[in-house]
Amino acid sequence: MPSNGPLTGLKVVEFQGIGPGPHVAMMLADMGAEVVRIERSGHQPMNPVVERARHRVAVDLKSEDGQAFVRTALKHDDVLIEGFRPGVMERLGLGPDDLLSANPALIYARMTGWGQDGPLAQAAGHDLNYIAITGALDAIGKRGELPVPPQNLVGDFGGGSMYCAMGILAALFERTSSGKGQVVDAAIVDGVTSLMSFFYGQPHSALRTVDRGAGLLGGAAHFYRCYTCKDGKEISVGAIEPQFYAELLQRADAPDHLREAQMDPSKWDSYAEDLADLFATKTQDEWCELLEGTDACFAPVVPLDHAKDHPHMKARGAFVEHGGRWHTAPAPRFDRTPATIRDSVQDGDAVVARWSEGG
């Protein structure tokens, strides 16, 4: 299916990787970019959702033919995405100095955990390790317990792919005035640190703290946490503002004493016990009937496999059935140039041939 998304006409070469790199390429492809994915021979897609909308081609990067193919592609390319350890592309003769000399307008995006330099740059690691040194992991979990890994959302995707994509788009915009490409050093440790800006900038207090399991947003407040219902399913409440808190208590028919001293941390534990007892008296569906869609700041906790069935998600079209499986819909949305979900095709060599002919 052809695309008329906002990045239609953008040429991207993605080197096969894992985690945030493929997610960057997916987002660009969803927006209309033509992404050629350089893969190892025999590779089979690990994740057909994240690896959608690619023009795949198997290339031996150490062979003369493979090198020639890649150089041809990158001579006519707008964006390169690679996620190898620092120095790997240079040893292949495909580092920024070599490629930018052949294509000075190339945006060379390097997606790593530790960054291109620093004492840990050559060390192995994963999402959990990267967020561990930023202060983010230390803040997530219950008081007196070990930190809880937030899947790989905070590092790989929040501080990784989203910042890499932002860097690519910023470099493309700058290129419109300078005509020059540049290297985008997208390090997860940098991105996650930037994500923590809100916490670094706010005054430190009992309410505003990143101490584990404490503070208004850390899971200590009775009005900003999750509860278990009568049927074992869960709900979330986030009624921070006084008027929303009052509506939550009124609609839930909560005990009167909970209306006093909402922002007193010394009351939070006992108040949480009271709300836990209250929410255990009804099923999730019953609480949804009472609270969902109101200003009580309420939502059910929905398992991943069932998210597509929630009425709001269905109305928004947040999931799309394509090719016999459910996909996450492209985001954000554009009113004139909507993004589309497309299949991956094993035609990367033909696409590069067209690029080299000016197409």
PyMOL commands that set and color helices and strands:
alter all, ss='L'
color gray80, all
select helices_A, chain A and resi 20-30+64-75+88-91+96-102+127-132+137-139+153-178+188-195+197-201+242-252+256-259+265-279+284-291+304-309+311-316+348-356
alter helices_A, ss='H'
color red, helices_A
select strands_A, chain A and resi 11-15+34-39+54-58+79-82+107-112+182-187+224-228+234-238+298-300+319-322+325-328
alter strands_A, ss='S'
color yellow, strands_A
deselect
rebuild
show_as cartoon
